[in-house]
């Protein structure tokens, strides 16, 4: 099984999530809880999602990214930033 990590940081309502490795269904419960806690933060403005070290991301995870994007737009009118590595 390949390795995986989800790292998180926050400053002044801006969250940074870094996905490392294979982000699949097995992490979605954890990620869903994280998304819920972020979107319930009254200071939440937006999120930056770093995918530069992500090897695989499944459709469920993409749905959770969409969920946080909609919450950011609704709460602060900021859309998330996705950082990807071009190969």
C-alpha positions as CSV (number, residue, x, y, z in Angstrom):
1,X,0.0,0.0,0.0
2,X,1.3,3.4,-0.9
3,X,1.9,6.1,1.7
4,X,-0.4,9.0,2.2
5,X,-0.7,12.1,4.4
6,X,-2.9,15.2,4.7
7,X,-1.2,18.1,6.3
8,X,-3.1,21.2,7.5
9,X,-2.2,24.7,8.6
10,X,-4.3,27.8,9.2
11,X,-3.6,31.5,9.6
12,X,-6.3,34.3,9.8
13,X,-9.0,32.1,8.3
14,X,-6.9,30.9,5.4
15,X,-6.4,27.1,5.5
16,X,-3.7,25.2,3.7
17,X,-4.1,21.6,3.0
18,X,-1.3,19.5,1.5
19,X,-2.2,16.1,0.1
20,X,0.7,13.6,-0.2
21,X,0.6,10.3,-1.9
22,X,-2.6,8.4,-2.7
23,X,-5.6,10.2,-1.4
24,X,-8.5,7.7,-1.8
25,X,-11.8,6.7,-0.2
26,X,-10.0,5.3,2.9
27,X,-9.1,8.9,3.9
28,X,-12.4,10.5,3.0
29,X,-14.0,10.1,6.4
30,X,-11.1,11.9,8.0
31,X,-11.0,14.5,5.3
32,X,-14.8,15.0,5.5
33,X,-14.4,15.6,9.3
34,X,-11.6,18.1,8.5
35,X,-13.7,19.9,5.9
36,X,-16.6,20.1,8.4
37,X,-14.4,21.6,11.1
38,X,-12.9,24.1,8.6
39,X,-16.3,25.2,7.2
40,X,-17.7,25.6,10.7
41,X,-14.9,28.0,11.7
42,X,-16.5,31.5,11.8
43,X,-13.2,33.0,10.6
44,X,-12.9,30.7,7.6
45,X,-12.2,32.6,4.4
46,X,-10.7,30.2,1.9
47,X,-8.4,27.3,1.4
48,X,-5.2,26.6,-0.5
49,X,-4.9,23.0,-1.6
50,X,-1.4,21.8,-2.5
51,X,-1.5,18.8,-4.8
52,X,2.2,18.9,-5.9
53,X,3.0,15.6,-4.1
54,X,-0.3,13.9,-4.7
55,X,0.0,10.7,-6.8
56,X,-3.6,9.7,-7.0
57,X,-6.8,11.5,-6.0
58,X,-10.2,9.8,-6.3
59,X,-13.6,11.2,-7.2
60,X,-14.8,11.1,-3.6
61,X,-11.9,13.4,-2.6
62,X,-12.7,15.7,-5.5
63,X,-16.2,15.9,-4.2
64,X,-14.9,17.0,-0.8
65,X,-12.7,19.6,-2.5
66,X,-15.9,20.9,-4.2
67,X,-17.7,21.0,-0.9
68,X,-15.1,23.2,0.7
69,X,-15.0,25.4,-2.4
70,X,-18.7,26.0,-2.2
71,X,-18.4,26.8,1.5
72,X,-15.6,29.3,0.9
73,X,-17.5,31.0,-1.8
74,X,-20.7,31.2,0.3
75,X,-18.9,32.4,3.4
76,X,-16.4,34.9,2.1
77,X,-16.8,34.9,-1.7
78,X,-13.2,33.6,-2.2
79,X,-12.6,30.5,-4.3
80,X,-9.9,28.0,-3.2
81,X,-6.5,27.9,-4.8
82,X,-5.3,24.5,-6.1
83,X,-1.5,24.1,-6.6
84,X,-0.5,21.4,-9.0
85,X,2.7,20.2,-10.5
86,X,2.9,20.1,-14.3
87,X,4.8,17.2,-15.7
